[in-house]
Amino acid sequence: MTKFAWGDARITTRFDENDLGGALFSSMHETGHALYEMGIKESFEGTPLDGGTSAGVHESQSRLWENVVGRSARFWGHYYPQLCDTFPEQLADVSEEQFYRGINKVEPSLIRTEADEVTYNLHVIIRFGLELDLLEGNLSVAELPEAWHARYQESLGVHAPDNRDGVMQDVHWFAGQVGGLFQGYTLGNIMSAQFYGAALSAHPEIPMQIGRGEFSLLHTWLRENIYQYGSQFTADELLRRVTGSPLTLQPYLTYLRTKYAAIYGL
């Protein structure tokens, strides 16, 4: 997502003719970023406040729309018939339940952006550890590819066939920043559940509206409580204002356990 000016945010996505999820969920993810930026007060344009609070808060919005909303059963209860109309041949023998389980399948994988919600944070932990070793001088850039393979084997039990699907798969290091970025994705995952829980406390009817393909109530709440303030508050200040507590892991753990216990009959 790139923002050129107030009200002008643009997104890119990716396509794979053999994988619908790539374009679908990456588009939802980047739209979450765009909604955040487009919801900031217009009066902040041209000031240091005209941007998201932090990488973590920004990712909380992209991950919220991508996963909490976009991979939910209620969302697809409404949209799956339309998806079938768009891809009648490919989805002819795929039930809504099968599709829902398919887009929420938990399985160790090589690519962070395509990882399921349960294993996703392991990808971040690996990157954080590598960055820490690089910054502390315990690992050289030349040693990075093999260190990557070793940690993926240890943590996820997978080994990339090449560096394209290994150490070179993310654009973030190419942009010249090492440290302080990847952990924003995990912080965002945690915050997404915390923010969504606060939204549900204020409006318990939000899931029912999502099931009807209506998102205005959730979007309005996010805009009024998070988006409009841009960088006016720190991440901690924003969390306390919106949820009444500092960053806490419990809502995220509850979200994962509830969702995936139902999917896998745990």
Protein Blocks (a to p, Z undefined) as FASTA:
>chain_A
ZZfbghiacddddddfkbmklmmmmmmmmmmmmmmmmmpcfklgoiaklccfblmlmmmm
mmmmmmmmmmpfklmmmmmmmmmmmmmmlmmmpcfklmmmmmmcccddfblklpcfklmm
mmmmmmmmmmmmmmnopacfklmmmmmmmmmmmmnopacfbfklmmmmpmklmnopaehj
lmmmmmmmmmmmmmmmmmmmmmmmlmmmmmnopaklmmmmmmmmmmmnmmmbcfklmmmm
mnopacdfklmmmmmmmmmmmmnoZZ
